[in-house]
Each structure stands twice: as C-alpha cells, then as structure tokens.
Amino acid sequence: MDTRQIRKDTAGCEDIIHLNNAGAALMPASVANAIRGYITIEEHMGGYEAANADREKIDDFYDYAARLLHCNSRNIAFTTNATDSYNRALSAIPFCKGDVVLLTENDYPSNFLAFISLKKRFDIELVQVKNSPGGEIDLQDLEAKLKQYQPRLLSVSHIPTSSGLVQPLAEIAELIKDQETIFLLDACQSLGQIELDAVKSHAHFVSGTFRKFLRGPRGAGILYVSDKALKAGMEPLFIDLRGAEWIDDYVYVPREDAKRFEDWETAYALMMGATEAIRYALEVGIEHIEARNQELIRYLKKELVKLPGIQLQDRGARQCSIVTFSIENTNEVELKKYLYGNGINISTTPRAAAIIDFREKGIDWVARVSPHYYNTEAEIDRFISVLKGI
C-alpha cells in the first residue's frame, strides 16, 4: 500500500486530521471528479439525455458492486443510503400479527426504531438475542431462539455504530442457512473496511452505504438482494416504474432482478461517484485496507490506555477500525469542539444511539475514533497530544 500516494489522492488530508470515517470518510479526488464530471454532462446535455448517453458507465456500478460483494450484478440495487436500503428490504416482508423478529442487542438505532414502528402497526413480537460474555451475539442463544420462535426475520448489524465489535458472521450464517427465517444484514459500517461475501453470509438482504469506509458520496447506498429473495417474489411495498411494468389496470409485473427495489428517479452523478469509490477500494484491496487499519487501531489503543481518565469500551473477539472510549471530566460537546478547534475530526455516540449496549456498560456516551488506511501514526500522535490537553 502506497500511503503517500493515497494521501496525495485525498485532498482533505492537507486540511484536517480526519478520524471520523465511521461517520463520513474523506473522498479520493477521483470520486469527487466522477461526480463533477457527470454533473457537467447533465449541465450541457440534460438529465435524461445524459443518462441515455452514459448508460454503459451507469451499468458499471452494478458490475463493480457485484465484485465488492462477491455476487452477481443482478443482485445489486442502488439506493440513497443504508437506512433506505434496509427499509426497502424490510418493506418486502409480509408481516402478520404475532410474527417474531429476532434482534441483537447491538443493532443500529434506526433499525430498532423501524421495528418499534412495525410493532405498533402490525403487533409483531420483538425478541432480543443475548450477548455472549465477550460482547458478541450469543450463538447458543441464537440457535435456541431460532428453534423456539421460528421467527419471521433475523436482523443483525455486522458492526454496530456504537463500538468496534464485529459480529461473527460466518457462524451466524451457518446457523441461519437452512432456516426459513429471513435474514437481513446491516453492513453499513463494514463495507469498505472488511471483506464481506454476501452469498456466503446466507443473508436475504444486505444493506450498506458509501459515505463511510467506502469513501464515497453522501446520499448513495447499496442493497444486495439474494437469489432466494428474488425467486420468492419479494419486492418493496412501494414499488415504482423502475421496479415493475404496469401491464393492466390493476396488474404489474416486477423486474426479475434486484432493480425492482430501485426508484426510477436516481442521482446518477452520485452513482458515478459510488462506482469510482468501489473501484478505488478494490484497487487498493480490501484485505490490505483491513490490515493497515488493524495496525492503526493497535497503535491508537496502545497510546490511549496510557492516558489517565480514559476507559476503552470496545468488546468482542474481533474488532474493526472503530475505537470507542469514555473520558472523565468532560462532555461530548466540549470534547468534539475542543478537538475540532485543533484540526481533528472525531465523532461521539450518545446514549440514544445505543441504549442497550450503554446500559450494560454503565455509560452515557462515548468518543468514537475511526481511523482509515489514509491516516498515519503521526496523525494519531497529534490526536493523543491534543487529547492530553483536555
């Protein structure tokens, strides 16, 4: 990995120490240029005409996304963000009163909100799978509850927003693969920093976004729809003319591929940026990205534990490039403002984003630091030096 060239490709590295990649990463110049270039074509040609003229480049998105997720291009849909992807998939599930949904204690907060809303509307039952002592999903409890409840749906966030924990996806996949339960995987924080094979996950749906570790634009998301889900006729509740053909007064035929989950009106400029973001990540190599990130977080944690008043809060046998910690004698607003004033971006996670996890840990908020492969040890040294001044 040529870190010097990667930083040269990343204009923001000249301006800021950006350690908030779990929020929104710095885009490579090529991603921003792909967006600008397409906007220019629309400016001079018109939106519809630009899409027709660049159809081949538009189709490249599905091919690159398929390479990223190790699936076929027919399994890929373009959306506006991870929650949009997740909710489109969720809307395809015909819930009935009394249906059981299994949730982990580390699911994404928007997912919890969606399920609480579904419970209010359809009177479904929400059941949490316990955590193991290590913090991950308890696989024995998951197996027992799959047998006990025969749930309609299992929802798992591969990596939660509140910590660096990575759920044991291979083991979950082994337990779910022969079940009739629909499996919805939220890969919002994992795409772009760790390898993910959507087919091997045995998930019916995988939702993700581009603004985080994939280093793409905001307003762009991805949804993987498995062959199993397509063959079962699963489709979004509010399908539009992109996803179906209206053939009679009250009859439509859905598309055979995952594009049935798309809308006709699409931000093609952002799709171009998303395609370039995937191409860039694949060129660097996801395995190289993960290896470099592991070096960075090991160094970061080693330096953090030397500081008084700092308590690392991440759990799990496998951890990713998200490091969370609590800090004495300050609050999240003061901390972010102080660091930003010193040229450093991080994020904080409040209790409302991780009620169950933080209740178990006995904390109200955490600082969330998420380095990526374009960051350096020197930037971490600067962060630690500034943090001492708090």
C-alpha positions as CSV (number, residue, x, y, z in Angstrom):
1,M,0.0,0.0,0.0
2,D,1.4,3.3,-1.1
3,T,0.1,5.5,1.8
4,R,1.9,8.6,0.4
5,Q,0.1,8.3,-3.0
6,I,-3.2,7.6,-1.2
7,R,-2.9,10.7,0.8
8,K,-2.0,12.6,-2.3
9,D,-5.2,11.4,-3.8
10,T,-7.1,12.7,-0.8
11,A,-7.2,16.5,-0.7
12,G,-8.7,16.6,2.8
13,C,-5.5,15.2,4.3
14,E,-3.9,18.6,3.7
15,D,-6.5,20.3,5.7
16,I,-7.6,18.2,8.7
17,I,-6.8,15.1,10.7
18,H,-9.9,13.1,9.9
19,L,-10.6,10.3,12.4
20,N,-14.4,10.1,11.7
21,N,-14.5,7.6,8.9
22,A,-17.3,5.7,10.6
23,G,-19.3,8.9,10.1
24,A,-18.3,10.0,6.6
25,A,-14.8,9.4,5.2
26,L,-12.7,11.8,3.0
27,M,-13.4,11.1,-0.6
28,P,-10.5,10.4,-3.0
29,A,-10.2,13.1,-5.7
30,S,-11.3,10.6,-8.4
31,V,-14.6,10.1,-6.6
32,A,-15.3,13.8,-6.4
33,N,-14.2,14.2,-10.0
34,A,-16.5,11.5,-11.2
35,I,-19.5,13.3,-9.6
36,R,-18.4,16.7,-11.0
37,G,-17.9,15.2,-14.4
38,Y,-21.3,13.7,-14.7
39,I,-23.0,16.9,-13.4
40,T,-21.2,18.8,-16.2
41,I,-22.6,16.4,-18.7
42,E,-26.1,16.9,-17.3
43,E,-25.5,20.7,-17.3
44,H,-24.7,20.7,-21.0
45,M,-26.9,17.8,-22.3
46,G,-29.9,17.5,-20.0
47,G,-30.6,14.9,-17.3
48,Y,-32.5,12.3,-19.3
49,E,-30.1,12.6,-22.3
50,A,-27.0,12.3,-20.1
51,A,-28.4,9.0,-18.6
52,N,-29.1,7.6,-22.1
53,A,-25.6,8.7,-23.4
54,D,-23.8,7.2,-20.3
55,R,-25.8,4.0,-20.0
56,E,-22.6,1.9,-20.1
57,K,-20.9,3.8,-17.3
58,I,-24.1,3.6,-15.3
59,D,-24.2,-0.2,-15.7
60,D,-20.6,-0.3,-14.4
61,F,-22.0,0.4,-11.0
62,Y,-23.7,-3.0,-10.8
63,D,-20.6,-4.8,-12.0
64,Y,-18.3,-3.2,-9.5
65,A,-20.7,-3.6,-6.6
66,A,-21.0,-7.3,-7.5
67,R,-17.3,-7.6,-7.3
68,L,-17.3,-5.9,-3.9
69,L,-20.0,-8.3,-2.5
70,H,-18.9,-11.4,-4.4
71,C,-22.3,-11.8,-6.1
72,N,-23.9,-11.3,-9.5
73,S,-24.8,-7.8,-10.8
74,R,-28.5,-8.9,-10.9
75,N,-28.4,-9.0,-7.1
76,I,-27.5,-5.3,-6.7
77,A,-29.7,-2.2,-6.3
78,F,-28.7,1.4,-5.9
79,T,-30.4,3.4,-3.1
80,T,-29.9,6.7,-1.3
81,N,-28.3,5.4,1.9
82,A,-28.1,2.3,4.2
83,T,-31.3,3.0,6.1
84,D,-33.1,3.5,2.8
85,S,-31.7,0.1,1.7
86,Y,-32.7,-1.5,5.0
87,N,-36.2,-0.2,5.0
88,R,-36.8,-1.2,1.3
89,A,-35.9,-4.7,2.3
90,L,-38.0,-4.5,5.4
91,S,-41.0,-3.4,3.4
92,A,-40.8,-6.6,1.3
93,I,-41.5,-8.8,4.3
94,P,-45.3,-9.6,4.7
95,F,-45.5,-9.3,8.5
96,C,-48.5,-10.7,10.3
97,K,-49.7,-10.2,13.8
98,G,-47.7,-12.3,16.2
99,D,-44.7,-12.7,13.9
100,V,-41.4,-12.8,15.8
101,V,-38.4,-10.7,14.9
102,L,-35.0,-11.6,16.4
103,L,-32.8,-8.6,17.1
104,T,-29.3,-8.3,18.5
105,E,-28.5,-6.0,21.5
106,N,-26.2,-4.1,19.2
107,D,-28.5,-3.4,16.3
108,Y,-28.4,0.1,14.6
109,P,-30.7,2.6,16.3
110,S,-32.7,3.3,13.1
111,N,-33.3,-0.4,12.8
112,F,-34.7,-0.5,16.3
113,L,-37.0,2.4,15.5
114,A,-38.3,0.7,12.4
115,F,-39.1,-2.4,14.3
116,I,-40.8,-0.5,17.1
117,S,-42.9,1.2,14.5
118,L,-43.8,-2.2,12.9
119,K,-44.7,-3.5,16.3
120,K,-47.1,-0.6,16.8
121,R,-48.7,-1.1,13.3
122,F,-48.7,-5.0,13.0
123,D,-48.4,-6.2,16.6
124,I,-45.3,-8.2,15.8
125,E,-43.1,-9.5,18.7
126,L,-39.6,-8.3,19.2
127,V,-37.1,-10.7,20.8
128,Q,-33.5,-9.9,21.6
129,V,-30.8,-12.5,21.3
130,K,-28.5,-12.2,24.3
131,N,-24.9,-11.1,24.1
132,S,-22.1,-13.6,25.0
133,P,-19.7,-12.6,27.8
134,G,-17.4,-11.3,25.1
135,G,-20.0,-8.9,23.8
136,E,-20.9,-10.6,20.5
137,I,-24.2,-12.2,19.8
138,D,-24.5,-15.4,21.9
139,L,-24.6,-18.1,19.2
140,Q,-26.1,-20.7,21.5
141,D,-28.9,-18.3,22.4
142,L,-29.4,-17.5,18.7
143,E,-29.7,-21.2,17.9
144,A,-32.1,-21.8,20.7
145,K,-34.3,-18.9,19.8
146,L,-34.4,-19.8,16.1
147,K,-35.8,-23.2,17.2
148,Q,-38.1,-21.8,19.8
149,Y,-39.7,-19.0,17.9
150,Q,-39.2,-19.9,14.3
151,P,-39.0,-16.2,13.6
152,R,-40.1,-14.4,10.5
153,L,-36.9,-12.3,10.5
154,L,-33.4,-12.1,12.0
155,S,-31.8,-8.7,11.9
156,V,-28.1,-8.3,12.6
157,S,-25.8,-5.3,12.4
158,H,-22.5,-6.6,11.2
159,I,-20.7,-3.8,13.1
160,P,-22.7,-1.6,15.4
161,T,-22.5,2.2,15.3
162,S,-21.6,2.4,19.0
163,S,-18.4,0.3,19.1
164,G,-15.7,-1.6,17.1
165,L,-17.3,-5.0,17.7
166,V,-17.6,-7.3,14.7
167,Q,-20.3,-9.9,14.9
168,P,-19.3,-13.5,14.0
169,L,-21.0,-13.5,10.6
170,A,-19.6,-16.9,9.4
171,E,-21.1,-18.6,12.5
172,I,-24.4,-16.8,12.2
173,A,-24.6,-17.7,8.5
174,E,-24.1,-21.4,9.4
175,L,-27.0,-21.3,11.9
176,I,-29.4,-19.4,9.5
177,K,-28.6,-21.1,6.2
178,D,-31.1,-23.9,6.5
179,Q,-33.8,-21.9,8.2
180,E,-36.9,-20.4,6.7
181,T,-36.3,-17.2,8.6
182,I,-35.5,-14.2,6.5
183,F,-32.0,-12.8,7.3
184,L,-31.4,-9.0,7.0
185,L,-27.8,-7.9,7.4
186,D,-26.9,-4.3,8.1
187,A,-23.4,-3.8,6.6
188,C,-23.4,-0.1,7.0
189,Q,-20.1,0.0,8.9
190,S,-18.4,-3.0,7.4
191,L,-18.4,-2.3,3.7
192,G,-15.0,-0.8,2.7
193,Q,-13.1,-1.8,5.8
194,I,-13.5,-5.6,6.0
195,E,-14.2,-8.3,3.4
196,L,-17.9,-9.3,3.0
197,D,-19.2,-12.1,0.8
198,A,-22.9,-11.6,0.6
199,V,-23.6,-15.0,-0.9
200,K,-21.7,-16.8,1.9
201,S,-23.5,-14.7,4.5
202,H,-26.7,-16.5,3.5
203,A,-28.5,-13.2,4.1
204,H,-31.6,-12.5,2.1
205,F,-30.7,-8.8,2.1
206,V,-27.5,-6.8,2.8
207,S,-27.8,-3.0,3.2
208,G,-24.9,-0.6,3.1
209,T,-23.8,3.0,2.4
210,F,-21.0,4.7,0.5
211,R,-20.1,7.7,2.7
212,K,-18.3,5.7,5.4
213,F,-15.4,3.3,4.9
214,L,-16.1,3.0,1.1
215,R,-15.1,6.7,0.9
216,G,-18.0,7.5,-1.5
217,P,-20.5,10.4,-1.6
218,R,-23.3,11.0,0.9
219,G,-26.8,10.2,-0.5
220,A,-25.7,6.9,-2.1
221,G,-26.5,3.4,-0.8
222,I,-26.5,-0.2,-1.8
223,L,-28.8,-3.1,-1.4
224,Y,-27.9,-6.7,-2.1
225,V,-31.0,-8.9,-2.8
226,S,-30.3,-12.6,-2.8
227,D,-31.4,-15.1,-5.5
228,K,-33.6,-16.7,-2.8
229,A,-35.4,-13.4,-2.1
230,L,-35.8,-12.7,-5.8
231,K,-37.2,-16.2,-6.5
232,A,-39.6,-15.9,-3.6
233,G,-41.1,-12.8,-5.3
234,M,-40.0,-10.4,-2.5
235,E,-40.5,-6.8,-3.6
236,P,-40.7,-3.4,-1.9
237,L,-44.1,-2.3,-0.6
238,F,-44.0,0.9,-2.7
239,I,-42.6,-0.4,-6.0
240,D,-42.4,2.1,-8.8
241,L,-42.0,2.1,-12.6
242,R,-38.3,1.4,-12.3
243,G,-39.0,-1.8,-10.5
244,A,-42.1,-3.0,-12.3
245,E,-44.0,-2.8,-15.5
246,W,-47.7,-1.8,-15.4
247,I,-49.5,-4.2,-17.8
248,D,-53.2,-3.8,-17.0
249,D,-55.5,-1.6,-14.9
250,Y,-54.6,-3.4,-11.7
251,V,-51.8,-5.6,-12.7
252,Y,-48.0,-5.1,-12.7
253,V,-45.0,-7.4,-13.3
254,P,-41.9,-6.8,-11.1
255,R,-38.5,-6.9,-12.6
256,E,-36.6,-10.2,-12.3
257,D,-33.5,-8.6,-10.7
258,A,-32.7,-6.5,-7.7
259,K,-33.5,-3.3,-9.6
260,R,-37.1,-4.0,-8.5
261,F,-36.0,-2.3,-5.3
262,E,-34.9,0.9,-7.0
263,D,-36.7,4.1,-7.9
264,W,-36.8,5.4,-11.4
265,E,-35.6,8.8,-10.4
266,T,-31.9,8.4,-9.3
267,A,-28.9,10.6,-8.6
268,Y,-26.8,9.3,-11.4
269,A,-23.9,11.6,-10.5
270,L,-23.7,10.0,-7.1
271,M,-23.9,6.6,-8.7
272,M,-20.8,7.6,-10.7
273,G,-19.1,8.6,-7.5
274,A,-20.1,5.4,-5.8
275,T,-18.7,3.3,-8.7
276,E,-15.4,5.1,-8.5
277,A,-15.3,4.6,-4.7
278,I,-15.7,0.9,-5.2
279,R,-13.1,0.8,-8.0
280,Y,-10.6,2.7,-5.8
281,A,-11.2,0.4,-2.8
282,L,-10.8,-2.7,-4.9
283,E,-7.6,-1.4,-6.4
284,V,-6.1,-0.8,-3.0
285,G,-7.5,-4.2,-1.9
286,I,-10.0,-4.7,1.0
287,E,-7.6,-7.2,2.6
288,H,-4.8,-4.5,2.5
289,I,-7.2,-1.9,3.9
290,E,-8.2,-4.1,6.8
291,A,-4.6,-5.0,7.6
292,R,-3.5,-1.3,7.6
293,N,-6.4,-0.3,9.7
294,Q,-5.6,-3.0,12.3
295,E,-2.1,-1.5,12.5
296,L,-3.6,1.9,13.2
297,I,-6.1,0.8,15.8
298,R,-3.4,-1.2,17.7
299,Y,-1.2,1.9,17.8
300,L,-4.2,4.1,18.8
301,K,-5.3,1.8,21.6
302,K,-1.7,1.4,22.9
303,E,-1.4,5.2,23.2
304,L,-4.9,5.8,24.6
305,V,-4.5,3.4,27.5
306,K,-1.6,5.5,28.7
307,L,-3.8,8.5,29.3
308,P,-5.4,9.0,32.7
309,G,-9.2,9.1,32.8
310,I,-9.6,7.1,29.6
311,Q,-11.5,3.8,29.5
312,L,-11.7,1.8,26.3
313,Q,-15.3,0.5,25.7
314,D,-14.9,-1.9,22.8
315,R,-15.7,-5.6,23.2
316,G,-15.6,-8.7,21.0
317,A,-13.1,-11.2,19.9
318,R,-12.8,-9.4,16.6
319,Q,-12.7,-5.6,16.4
320,C,-12.6,-3.2,13.5
321,S,-11.4,0.3,12.8
322,I,-13.7,1.9,15.3
323,V,-12.4,2.7,18.7
324,T,-14.7,4.0,21.5
325,F,-13.7,5.3,24.9
326,S,-15.2,7.2,27.8
327,I,-13.3,10.1,29.3
328,E,-13.6,11.7,32.7
329,N,-14.4,15.3,33.5
330,T,-15.7,16.4,30.1
331,N,-18.8,16.0,27.9
332,E,-19.3,15.1,24.3
333,V,-20.0,18.6,23.0
334,E,-16.9,20.0,24.7
335,L,-14.7,17.2,23.5
336,K,-15.7,17.5,19.8
337,K,-15.5,21.3,19.9
338,Y,-12.0,21.2,21.5
339,L,-10.6,18.6,19.0
340,Y,-12.2,20.3,16.0
341,G,-10.6,23.6,17.1
342,N,-7.3,21.8,17.0
343,G,-7.9,20.4,13.5
344,I,-9.1,17.0,14.4
345,N,-12.4,15.3,13.4
346,I,-13.9,12.6,15.6
347,S,-17.4,11.6,16.5
348,T,-19.3,10.9,19.7
349,T,-22.1,8.4,20.3
350,P,-24.9,9.3,22.7
351,R,-27.0,7.0,24.8
352,A,-29.9,7.4,22.4
353,A,-27.9,5.5,19.7
354,A,-27.0,2.6,21.9
355,I,-29.4,2.3,24.8
356,I,-29.0,-1.4,25.5
357,D,-25.2,-1.5,24.9
358,F,-24.5,1.6,27.1
359,R,-26.8,0.4,29.8
360,E,-24.8,-2.8,30.1
361,K,-21.5,-0.8,30.1
362,G,-22.8,1.7,32.6
363,I,-22.0,4.8,30.4
364,D,-24.0,7.6,28.8
365,W,-21.8,8.4,25.8
366,V,-18.5,7.5,24.2
367,A,-15.9,9.2,22.0
368,R,-15.7,7.3,18.7
369,V,-12.4,7.4,16.8
370,S,-12.4,5.7,13.4
371,P,-9.1,5.8,11.5
372,H,-8.8,4.6,7.9
373,Y,-5.9,3.5,5.8
374,Y,-5.1,7.0,4.6
375,N,-4.4,8.1,8.2
376,T,-0.9,7.9,9.7
377,E,0.7,7.2,13.1
378,A,1.8,10.8,13.1
379,E,-1.8,11.9,13.0
380,I,-2.6,9.6,15.9
381,D,0.3,11.0,17.8
382,R,-1.1,14.5,17.2
383,F,-4.5,13.4,18.4
384,I,-3.1,11.9,21.6
385,S,-1.1,15.0,22.2
386,V,-4.2,17.2,21.8
387,L,-6.3,14.9,23.9
388,K,-3.9,15.3,26.8
389,G,-4.7,18.9,26.9
390,I,-8.4,18.3,27.7
